Amino acid sequence: MFNTDSSVVTLPEASTESDYNESISFYATEEISIPGVGSFGFVSANITSVSTPAGMSYSCDPEGCNFGPNAWGYVTFNWYTRKRRIMK
């Protein structure tokens, strides 16, 4: 869930007792507007790291977490219970 200016994303709570699979999706336009600062042409963005609890992983689409203009991007967070990790 994004806050009103989309600067903060809050995901549903996770539990070690159940699997977790949540995604953040966003659309990048050719221009980014920052209130009180101005508008800028958007070339690309790259997510270089994500802080997650131990045992949780993340992946990006497109792969490599490189996002360009006029395209959708997704970041997915996964956690599998200990029981399910042992079975894999």
Secondary structure as UniProt FT lines:
FT   TURN            4..5
FT   TURN            16..17
FT   STRAND          20..28
FT   STRAND          31..34
FT   TURN            35..37
FT   STRAND          38..41
FT   STRAND          45..46
FT   TURN            54..55
FT   STRAND          57..61
FT   HELIX           63..65
FT   STRAND          66..67
FT   STRAND          71..79
FT   HELIX           82..87
//
